[in-house]
Amino acid sequence: MSLSKKVKVGLDETRILILGSQILLGFQFQGAFRPAFEHLPFHDRVVWLGALGLITLTIALLITPSVQHRMVEGGRDTKRLLGVIGRYAGLSLAPFAMALGADLFLAAEPVLGPGPAVTVGLATCVLALLFWYGLETAKARGVGERERAMTRREPESEHTSLETKVEQMLTEARVILPGAQALLGFQLVITFSEAFERLPFASKVVHLVALGFLALTVIWLIAPAAFHRIVYAGEDTPELHALGTRFLLAASVTLALGISADLGVVVGKVVDSDVAGLAAALISLIVLSGLWHVYPLVLRARDGGLG
C-alpha cells in the first residue's frame, strides 16, 4: 500500500471516531439543560464534568492530524504525518473510553442505583480499553511484524499528486463536518429549553456567539465542495487545494472558539459559578488552540515552512 493510500485510510479511520465523539459532546452540552439534570446529586455532576472534559480532549486529539497536514505538510503525504495520525488516534481512545464509561454510569444510575451503575460504567470503560488497546497489543506480539517493518523502511515522503491532495483535503473536511453539524443541532435545541431561559443574559449572549462560531464552522467546511462543483466543475486545481486548505484552517479556529465558549456557559451553569465557567472556557481554548494552531506553527517554523 502506498504512503498516500495509508494516509487516506488513516483519515477515514479518524472519521469513524470523530463523529461519535462530537455527538457525545453534544449530549454532554445538551444534558445540562434537561429538567432531570437539576436533580442530580453532586457526585453525578462531578462525573458529568469529567466526561465533558474527556470528550473535549478526544476531539482535540482527533482533529490535530488534519490541521498538521494542512499547516505543516502543505497537503503532502509524509511518514511523519502517518505517524501523527496513528499516534493521536491511539491517544484519543483512552479519554474516549473513560468518557463513554462515565456517560453509561450516569445513564444507568437512575434505573439501577449507584452500585450497579458503577459496575456498568467500569465494565464499559474496561471493555472499550480491552478492544481498543489490549487485544491489539497482544496480537501485535506475534502478528504484523513484517508489515510494520515495511512501514519503517518506507521513504520519509513521496510525491503527492494534486488529485490526491484535493481528495484528502475534502476527506479532512468530512472528518470535522458531520460532528460539527450535529453539535450545532444540539446547541440550537438548547435555546428552546426552560433551563436556557433561566440563564443570565450574559450567558445567553455567549451561547449565541458560540452558535455563530459553529455555524461559521459548517459554512467553511462546506465551501470547498461548493467551489469544486460550481467554480471548477469538479476538476482538481492548485487554486482549489489552496482555497480548501484556508477554509479548513478557518474552520478549526471557529470550532475551537465555539466549543470553548459553550463549554464555559455549560460549566458555569452546572457549578453555578461564572468564574468556573470562564476558567473552563480558557482552559479549553488553550488546549484546542495549542494542539490545532500553536504546535503546528512551531513545527512549521522548525521545518522551515511548507514543503
N, C-alpha and C positions, 0 to 999 in steps of 0.2 A: 504494500500500500504506500502511495506517495505521501510525502510530508503534507502537501496541501489537502489531500484526502483525509489524513489523520486529524488535521486542524478542523476541517469541516465536520467530521464525526464528533470531535470533542465539543464543538459549539452546539451541535444538535443534542448531545447528552446534557449539556448545560441547560438547554431549553426545557428538558424534562423536569429538572429541579426548580428552575426559576418560577415557572407558572404555579406550581404547588406552594412554594414558599410565599409568593406575593399574595395569593389568595388567602393563605393562613395569616399573613399580616393584615389583610383586610378584615378578617374575622376578629383579630385582636383589637383593631381600631373600633369596629362596629359593636363588639361585645360590650364595651364600656358604656354604651348608650342604651343598652337594653334595660327594661324595667327590673328584671331579676338581679342585675348587677348591683343595684343599690343595696341589696340584702346580703351580699357576700360577706363572709367573715374576713377578718384582717389577713389571716394566713392565705386565703384564696386570692386576695388582691396582690399579695406579695408574689405568689406563684404566677399570677397573670402578668405582672410587670416583668418578672424574669423571662417568661415566654416571649413577651413583646421585644425585649432586648435581644434575645437569642435569634428570633426570626429576622430581626432587622440586620443583625450581623451576618446571617446566612445570605441575605440578599446582597449585602455589601460585597461579600466574598465572591459570589457567583457572577456579578457584573464586572468585576475587576479585569478579568482577561480580555473581554471585548474592548474595554477602554484602552488597555495597554496595546492591543492590536492596532487601534486607531492612532494613539498618541505616540507610542514608542516605535512600532514597526512600520507605520505608514501603510498598513494593509498587507505587508509582505508576510509570508509564512516562514517561520524560523523554528529551529529546535527549541530555542529558549521559550518562544510563545507556547509551543506544545507542552513544555514542562509546566508553564504557568497555568494553563488550562487544567491539567491534571492535578496540580498541587492545590489550587484554590477550590476546585470541585471537591477534592478529598477533605480539605479543611472545613468546607461548608456543611458536610454531612453530620459532623458532631453536634453543632448547635441546632441543626435541623432536627436531629433525633431527640435532643433534650426538649426542644420546644414542642414537638409532637407528643412526647410523653406528658409534658405539663398540661397541654390542652386536653388530652384524654383524661387526665386526673380531674380537671375542672368539669368536664362533661359527665364523668361517672359519679362524682361525689354526691350530687343531689339525688341520685337514684339509688346508689349502693351504700352510701355512707363513707366516712373518711378512710377507714381501714382498707376495705376492698378497692376504693378509688386509688389509694396509694399503690396497691398491687397492680392495678390496671395500668397506671402511668409508668411505673418502673418496668413492667413487663413489655410495654410498648417501646420504651426507650432502649431497653436491652436487646429486644428483638431487632429493632432497626440497626443498632450498632453491630449486632451479630451478622446481619445480612449485608451491611454496607462496608464493614471492616474485617470482622473476624473470619468469615468463610473465605474471603478473598486472600487474606494473609496466609491462612493455612494452605489454600490451594496453590498459591504462588511459590511455595517451597519446593514443589515437585513438578509444576507445570508452568509453561510460558517463558522459561529461561532463554530459549532460542529467540523468541520474538522480542524479548526485552533487550537481548544482546544486539539484535539487528537495529533496534531503535538507537542504541548507544553509538553504533558505528555510522549512523547517518550523518551527512554533512550538516553544518550549522544552519545552512539556509539553502534554498533552491529557488530558481526563477519562478515567480508567481505571475501567471498571466493576468491580463486585465479582466478577462471573463471570470476567473477565479476570485479576483479581488472584489468585483462587484457582487458576485454570488455570496461571498462571505460577509460583505457589508450588509446586504439585505438579510442574511441569516442573523446577524448580530442585532439588527432592528427587531427581528421576530423573537429574539431572546428576551427582550425587555417589554415589547409592546403588549402581549396578551395580559401579563400580570399588571402592567400599568393601567390598562383599560379596566380590569377587574377591580383594582384598588380605587380608581376614580368612581366606579359604580357604587362600591361600598361607602365611600365618603359622601357621595351625593345623597344616599339614603339617610345618612345620619342627620342631615339638615331637617328631616321631617319627623324627628323623634322628640318626645316631650323632654327628655334629658338635655337635648341641644337647646331647647327654649330656655332652660334654666341656667345656661352658661352665662358668665359675664359678657358684656358687649365686646370687650377686647378679645376674648377667646373666640367669639363668633367671627370677628373680623379676621383673626389669624387663620381660622379654619377655611374661610372663603379664599384667603390668599393662597393657602395650601392647595385648594381645589383648582385655582388658577394655574399654579405651577404644574399640577398633574395633567390638566387639560393641555397645557403647552407641551408637556412631555409626549402625549399622544399625538399632537399635531406634528411635532418634529419627527417622530418615528414613522409616521405615515407618509411624510413629504417625499422621501427618496423614491418610493414606489410610484407616487403620482408623477414625479419628474421623469422617471424611467419610461412610463407609458405615454404621457402627454407630450413631453418635450422631445425625448429621444426615440420614441416609437419602439421601445423595447431593446434598442441597441446599447451595447456597453461602450462607454467613452470615458476617458480620463477625467473630464469635467464632471460627469455623473458620480464617479467614485469620490472625487474631492468634495463635491457638494454633499453627498451622503455622509461622508465622514464628519463634516461640520455639523450636520443635523444630529447625528448620533452623539457627538460630544456635547452639543447644546442640550439634548435630552437628558444626558447624565447630570448636568448642572441643575436643571429644573426638577428632576426626580429627587435629587439629594435635598433640595430646598423644600419640596413638597412633603416628603417623608418626615424630615426633621421638624417642620412647622406643626404638622398634625400630631406627631409624637409628643411634642411639647404640650399641645392642647389636651391630649388624652391623659398623659401622666399628671398634668396639673389638676384635671378633674378627678382622677382616681384618688390621689393623695390629698386633694383639697389644698393645694399649695402652688401659687404662681411661681414661686422661686424654684420649686422642684421641677415644674414644667419647663421653665426656662433652662435649667441645668440639663435636663434630659434632651431638649432640643439642641443645645450647644454641643453636648457630647456626641449626639447622633451626627450632627453636621461635621464635626471634626473627624469622626471615623469615616463617614462616607466620602467627604472631600479628600481626606488623606489617602484613602485607597484608590479613589477614582481620578484624582486630579494632581495632588501634590506629589505622591510617589511616582506616578508615571512621568511627570515633568522632571523629577530628579533622574530617573532612568534615561530619559531622552537627552538630558544635558550631559550625563555621564558618557553616553554612547555617541555623542557628537551629532545629535539630531536624527531625523528620519532617514531610513535607508532608501 
